[in-house]
Amino acid sequence: MHYEEIQRQIAELIAENSKGYTALFEAEKALAEAEYTLDTTEQKAFLSAEGSVADRTAVAKLKAADNRLQRDLRRAELNRVKVKVKAIETALMALATQAKLIQSETRV
């Protein structure tokens, strides 16, 4: 691999990494909104239900099940974005190491 090729790949990874931080923010925002929706749905269902506390809790959880699924999907999406950003950062470090090795070889 040539030094110029490594430089090009590093530039591409840096650009991809900056997109990753935007994606990370969007995923965090989507998770926060999903958690808010879940909390409000569950609390409203609990307050409107009748019976013992255990009955009301069970009814509230059932009524909020779809919102819980959406929250879990947003959490999975956030984790996927975090893993992708970490992989890009790792690839950047590896390419930087290769560039240093090539540079030191050309000096010798």
Kinemage of the C-alpha trace (Angstrom):
@kinemage 1
@onewidth
@group {chain A} dominant
@subgroup {mainchain}
@vectorlist {calphas} color= white
{ca met a 1} P 0.000 0.000 0.000
{ca his a 2} L 1.375 3.390 -0.952
{ca tyr a 3} L 1.559 6.392 1.313
{ca glu a 4} L -0.822 8.370 -0.951
{ca glu a 5} L -3.401 5.568 -0.784
{ca ile a 6} L -3.223 5.600 3.020
{ca gln a 7} L -3.671 9.366 3.067
{ca arg a 8} L -6.758 9.048 0.842
{ca gln a 9} L -8.239 6.343 3.071
{ca ile a 10} L -7.560 8.395 6.184
{ca ala a 11} L -9.349 11.392 4.628
{ca glu a 12} L -12.329 9.189 3.737
{ca leu a 13} L -12.486 7.737 7.245
{ca ile a 14} L -12.294 11.192 8.825
{ca ala a 15} L -15.214 12.331 6.656
{ca glu a 16} L -17.182 9.187 7.549
{ca asn a 17} L -16.357 9.677 11.228
{ca ser a 18} L -17.737 13.223 11.220
{ca lys a 19} L -20.981 11.851 9.762
{ca gly a 20} L -20.942 9.273 12.537
{ca tyr a 21} L -21.097 11.912 15.233
{ca thr a 22} L -24.157 13.437 13.577
{ca ala a 23} L -25.739 9.985 13.349
{ca leu a 24} L -24.884 9.404 17.007
{ca phe a 25} L -26.667 12.606 18.016
{ca glu a 26} L -29.720 11.699 15.942
{ca ala a 27} L -29.836 8.203 17.457
{ca glu a 28} L -29.544 9.621 20.989
{ca lys a 29} L -32.319 12.090 20.219
{ca ala a 30} L -34.568 9.342 18.827
{ca leu a 31} L -33.936 7.214 21.930
{ca ala a 32} L -34.772 10.115 24.249
{ca glu a 33} L -38.017 10.756 22.369
{ca ala a 34} L -38.928 7.055 22.490
{ca glu a 35} L -38.249 6.938 26.240
{ca tyr a 36} L -40.400 10.024 26.759
{ca thr a 37} L -43.250 8.490 24.756
{ca leu a 38} L -42.959 5.231 26.682
{ca asp a 39} L -42.934 6.964 30.054
{ca thr a 40} L -45.913 9.187 29.323
{ca thr a 41} L -47.946 6.372 27.770
{ca glu a 42} L -47.247 4.039 30.673
{ca gln a 43} L -48.001 6.655 33.327
{ca lys a 44} L -51.251 7.747 31.666
{ca ala a 45} L -52.339 4.113 31.350
{ca phe a 46} L -51.491 3.497 35.000
{ca leu a 47} L -53.489 6.515 36.144
{ca ser a 48} L -56.532 5.595 34.062
{ca ala a 49} L -56.543 1.905 35.046
{ca glu a 50} L -58.585 0.523 37.916
{ca gly a 51} L -57.826 -2.146 40.472
{ca ser a 52} L -54.892 -2.881 42.715
{ca val a 53} L -51.474 -1.391 42.125
{ca ala a 54} L -50.295 -4.675 40.615
{ca asp a 55} L -53.299 -4.751 38.261
{ca arg a 56} L -52.791 -1.143 37.235
{ca thr a 57} L -49.076 -1.740 36.643
{ca ala a 58} L -49.805 -4.783 34.483
{ca val a 59} L -52.401 -2.906 32.427
{ca ala a 60} L -50.050 0.050 31.982
{ca lys a 61} L -47.236 -2.224 30.786
{ca leu a 62} L -49.539 -3.929 28.322
{ca lys a 63} L -50.804 -0.628 26.920
{ca ala a 64} L -47.240 0.662 26.568
{ca ala a 65} L -45.819 -2.496 24.956
{ca asp a 66} L -45.581 -0.987 21.461
{ca asn a 67} L -43.833 2.077 22.861
{ca arg a 68} L -41.431 -0.175 24.773
{ca leu a 69} L -40.593 -2.004 21.537
{ca gln a 70} L -39.911 1.312 19.797
{ca arg a 71} L -37.666 2.381 22.670
{ca asp a 72} L -35.739 -0.888 22.479
{ca leu a 73} L -35.320 -0.516 18.717
{ca arg a 74} L -33.993 3.037 19.164
{ca arg a 75} L -31.576 1.755 21.821
{ca ala a 76} L -30.344 -0.946 19.412
{ca glu a 77} L -29.913 1.694 16.712
{ca leu a 78} L -27.874 3.865 19.064
{ca asn a 79} L -25.654 0.930 19.988
{ca arg a 80} L -25.132 0.107 16.305
{ca val a 81} L -24.055 3.699 15.590
{ca lys a 82} L -21.649 3.615 18.543
{ca val a 83} L -20.090 0.394 17.264
{ca lys a 84} L -19.730 1.853 13.764
{ca val a 85} L -18.044 5.014 15.093
{ca lys a 86} L -15.683 2.892 17.185
{ca ala a 87} L -14.824 0.741 14.148
{ca ile a 88} L -14.038 3.854 12.102
{ca glu a 89} L -11.823 5.221 14.875
{ca thr a 90} L -9.998 1.888 15.090
{ca ala a 91} L -9.476 1.825 11.320
{ca leu a 92} L -8.117 5.377 11.483
{ca met a 93} L -5.595 4.385 14.132
{ca ala a 94} L -4.517 1.360 12.093
{ca leu a 95} L -4.029 3.444 8.946
{ca ala a 96} L -2.112 6.078 10.876
{ca thr a 97} L 0.191 3.367 12.183
{ca gln a 98} L 0.704 2.038 8.653
{ca ala a 99} L 1.485 5.538 7.438
{ca lys a 100} L 4.109 5.986 10.155
{ca leu a 101} L 5.673 2.635 9.312
{ca ile a 102} L 5.859 3.464 5.615
{ca gln a 103} L 7.269 6.884 6.418
{ca ser a 104} L 9.948 5.400 8.664
{ca glu a 105} L 10.838 2.804 5.998
{ca thr a 106} L 11.337 5.486 3.369
{ca arg a 107} L 13.714 7.362 5.668
{ca val a 108} L 15.996 4.360 6.064
